[in-house]
Amino acid sequence: MRILSSLKTAKKRHPGCKVVRRKGRVYVINKIAPRFKARQG
């Protein structure tokens, strides 16, 4: 999982990427290609 300061570019890397908020943190999840997982903060 990557930790990034901005997730704007992370969600555009793959069509399966989704941005979700969990416990005050912002995550990019991708069920098709899990290598694109990312977290902000």
C-alpha positions as CSV (number, residue, x, y, z in Angstrom):
1,M,0.0,0.0,0.0
2,R,1.3,3.4,-0.9
3,I,0.9,6.4,1.4
4,L,0.4,9.6,-0.6
5,S,-0.2,13.2,0.1
6,S,-2.8,13.4,-2.7
7,L,-4.9,10.7,-4.1
8,K,-6.1,12.5,-7.2
9,T,-3.6,10.8,-9.5
10,A,-3.9,7.5,-7.7
11,K,-7.6,7.1,-8.6
12,K,-6.9,7.8,-12.3
13,R,-4.2,5.0,-12.6
14,H,-6.8,2.2,-13.2
15,P,-10.5,2.1,-14.1
16,G,-11.2,-0.1,-11.1
17,C,-10.0,2.4,-8.5
18,K,-12.4,3.8,-6.0
19,V,-11.8,6.4,-3.3
20,V,-13.3,5.5,0.1
21,R,-13.2,7.1,3.6
22,R,-12.6,4.8,6.6
23,K,-12.0,6.0,10.2
24,G,-11.0,9.5,9.1
25,R,-8.5,8.3,6.5
26,V,-8.9,8.3,2.7
27,Y,-8.1,5.1,0.8
28,V,-8.0,4.1,-2.8
29,I,-9.2,0.5,-3.2
30,N,-9.1,-1.7,-6.3
31,K,-10.6,-5.2,-6.3
32,I,-9.5,-5.9,-9.9
33,A,-5.8,-4.9,-9.4
34,P,-5.0,-4.8,-5.6
35,R,-1.5,-3.3,-6.3
36,F,-3.1,0.1,-6.8
37,K,-4.1,0.3,-3.1
38,A,-3.2,3.7,-1.5
39,R,-3.8,5.7,1.7
40,Q,-3.7,9.4,2.4
41,G,-2.3,10.8,5.6
